[in-house]
Amino acid sequence: MTLTLIGISLSVFVASVVLGMFWYRIRFGIQASKQMLMPETAVVIKTSSGIYRSRFAGDEDRGLRFESLLSRQFFVPIRVGEFVTIETATKRGIVLFRSKVVDRDEATHEIIVERPIAISNIDRRDSKRFACNNSAVVVKLDGAATQLIDVSSKGAKLRAKCEFAKGERVSVELPWQLTEVGAWVIESANLGRGDDACSILRIMFEEPAQLPRKNIFV
């Protein structure tokens, strides 16, 4: 009888600890998602069929609402119940979480996903950065020629003639790398006027990029 009571008490204790940890993770996920996602925050949503652009539309009882997924300006249908990975850029790095689509608005094409239980933060500021003193080194940002100021395996600073908004996702062509690199604009500042106008951008690569030979920076 005593052993039975001990077993029941132990089971209740373990269950309460597990439920407490689970509730803490939910509360942490809710608070973290509110801190990182403000209305109109640009995000990338990865599904089983591809990678698409979207924006955060708001927090509601059912979960987090996102605007319709876009690919080349066309709406992308996504089924309820599908798991997706959502990424956005912050000053500390790329923030991402995995969640499930719980509803879809047929009229607006917006989707609602469950609040994340866990959120990952990839801090990419700790990598060694190389200054580029050669103004002839040019990379392409969404196809536009852009001057390289400095670079690391995780990001770069650029001088561009075109304007790019903070939070915008871009494609980067590095002259020493064969494949394009996806990146986020995490800082954007406009300088000068007229013909001298330019944008100083800080971008963060989605995946580590290759670095060139050191003599390219001279």
C-alpha positions in Angstrom: 0.0 0.0 0.0 2.8 2.4 1.0 4.7 1.6 -2.2 1.6 2.3 -4.3 1.1 5.7 -2.6 4.7 6.5 -3.2 4.4 5.5 -6.9 1.3 7.7 -7.3 2.9 10.6 -5.6 6.0 10.3 -7.8 3.9 10.1 -10.9 1.9 13.2 -10.0 5.2 15.1 -9.2 6.7 14.1 -12.6 3.6 15.0 -14.4 3.4 18.4 -12.7 7.1 19.1 -13.6 6.5 18.1 -17.3 3.4 20.3 -17.5 5.1 23.2 -15.9 8.0 23.0 -18.3 5.6 22.7 -21.2 3.6 25.8 -20.0 6.8 27.7 -19.5 7.9 27.0 -23.1 4.5 28.1 -24.4 4.7 31.4 -22.4 8.3 31.9 -23.6 7.2 31.3 -27.2 4.4 33.8 -26.9 6.5 36.5 -25.3 9.4 36.0 -27.7 7.1 36.0 -30.8 5.6 39.3 -29.7 9.1 40.8 -29.2 10.4 39.8 -32.6 7.3 40.2 -34.7 5.8 43.7 -35.1 3.0 44.4 -37.6 4.4 44.5 -41.2 7.6 42.6 -40.2 8.9 41.0 -43.4 9.4 37.2 -43.1 10.3 34.2 -45.2 8.1 31.2 -44.9 9.5 27.8 -46.0 6.9 25.2 -47.0 7.1 21.7 -48.5 6.7 23.3 -52.0 9.1 26.2 -51.7 10.3 29.4 -50.0 8.0 32.5 -50.1 7.8 36.1 -48.9 5.2 37.3 -46.5 4.6 39.9 -43.7 3.3 39.5 -40.1 -0.3 40.7 -40.0 -1.0 40.3 -36.2 -1.5 38.2 -33.1 -4.9 36.8 -32.3 -6.4 34.1 -30.1 -5.9 31.3 -32.7 -2.3 32.1 -33.3 -0.1 34.3 -35.5 -1.6 35.7 -38.7 0.5 36.3 -41.8 -0.3 37.9 -45.1 -0.7 35.8 -48.2 2.4 34.0 -49.4 3.8 35.5 -52.6 6.0 34.1 -55.3 6.7 36.5 -58.2 3.7 38.5 -57.0 1.3 35.6 -57.3 -0.6 34.1 -54.3 0.6 30.7 -53.2 -2.0 28.3 -51.8 -1.0 26.4 -48.6 -3.1 23.7 -46.9 -4.3 23.8 -43.3 -2.3 21.3 -41.2 1.0 21.8 -43.1 4.1 22.5 -41.1 6.2 25.6 -42.1 9.4 27.3 -41.0 9.3 31.0 -40.5 12.4 33.3 -40.6 12.9 37.0 -39.9 15.9 39.2 -39.4 16.8 41.1 -36.3 19.9 43.1 -35.3 21.1 40.0 -33.4 20.7 37.7 -36.3 18.2 35.4 -38.0 15.3 34.3 -35.9 13.4 31.2 -36.9 10.7 28.9 -35.6 8.7 25.9 -36.9 4.9 25.9 -36.6 1.7 24.4 -38.1 -0.9 26.2 -40.2 -4.2 26.1 -38.3 -6.4 28.2 -40.6 -6.5 30.0 -44.0 -8.7 32.9 -45.1 -10.0 32.1 -48.5 -10.8 35.7 -49.3 -7.6 37.4 -48.2 -5.3 34.3 -48.6 -3.9 35.1 -45.2 -2.8 32.1 -43.0 -2.8 31.6 -39.2 -0.1 29.4 -37.6 0.2 28.2 -34.1 2.3 30.2 -31.7 5.8 28.7 -31.5 6.8 26.7 -28.5 10.5 27.3 -29.2 12.4 30.0 -31.1 15.9 29.8 -32.4 18.2 32.8 -32.7 21.3 32.5 -35.0 23.7 35.2 -34.0 26.0 35.9 -36.9 27.9 38.9 -35.6 30.7 36.8 -34.1 32.4 35.9 -37.4 35.7 37.5 -38.6 35.0 40.4 -41.0 37.4 41.5 -43.8 37.5 45.1 -44.9 37.6 45.6 -48.7 39.9 48.5 -49.7 39.5 47.8 -53.4 36.5 49.8 -54.8 36.6 47.7 -57.9 35.2 44.7 -56.0 31.5 44.5 -57.0 28.8 42.1 -56.0 25.3 42.0 -57.4 22.3 42.6 -55.2 19.1 41.5 -56.9 21.0 41.9 -60.2 22.2 45.4 -59.5 25.9 46.2 -59.2 26.9 47.1 -55.7 30.2 48.1 -54.1 31.5 45.8 -51.4 32.7 47.5 -48.2 33.4 44.5 -45.9 32.4 40.9 -45.8 32.4 37.8 -43.6 31.1 34.3 -44.1 27.8 35.4 -42.5 27.2 38.9 -43.9 28.4 42.0 -45.7 28.3 45.8 -45.8 27.6 47.3 -49.2 27.2 50.7 -50.9 24.3 50.5 -53.4 22.8 53.0 -55.8 19.3 51.4 -55.4 17.3 51.7 -52.2 16.5 48.5 -50.2 14.3 48.4 -47.2 15.3 47.0 -43.8 13.8 43.5 -43.5 13.8 43.0 -47.2 15.1 39.6 -48.6 17.6 39.8 -51.4 19.7 37.6 -53.6 23.4 38.2 -53.6 25.9 37.2 -56.4 29.5 37.1 -55.0 32.2 37.2 -57.8 34.1 34.4 -56.1 31.1 32.0 -55.5 29.3 30.1 -58.2 25.8 30.1 -56.6 23.6 33.0 -55.4 23.3 33.6 -51.7 20.0 34.5 -50.0 20.3 37.4 -47.5 18.3 39.8 -45.3 18.8 43.6 -45.2 19.2 44.3 -41.5 20.4 47.9 -41.8 19.7 50.5 -44.5 20.9 54.2 -44.5 20.5 56.7 -47.4 23.4 59.1 -47.9 24.0 62.0 -50.3 21.8 63.7 -52.9 21.3 63.6 -56.6 24.0 61.7 -58.5 25.9 61.2 -55.2 23.0 59.5 -53.5 23.6 55.9 -52.3 22.4 53.5 -49.7 24.7 51.9 -47.1 23.4 48.4 -46.4 24.2 45.7 -43.9 23.0 42.3 -45.0 23.0 39.0 -43.3 23.4 35.7 -45.3 20.9 33.0 -44.7 23.6 30.4 -45.1 27.4 30.9 -44.6 29.0 32.1 -47.7 32.5 31.3 -49.1 35.2 33.9 -48.6 37.5 35.0 -51.5 41.3 34.9 -51.5 42.7 37.6 -49.2 44.4 39.6 -52.0 41.0 40.6 -53.4 40.6 43.0 -50.4 43.8 44.9 -51.1 
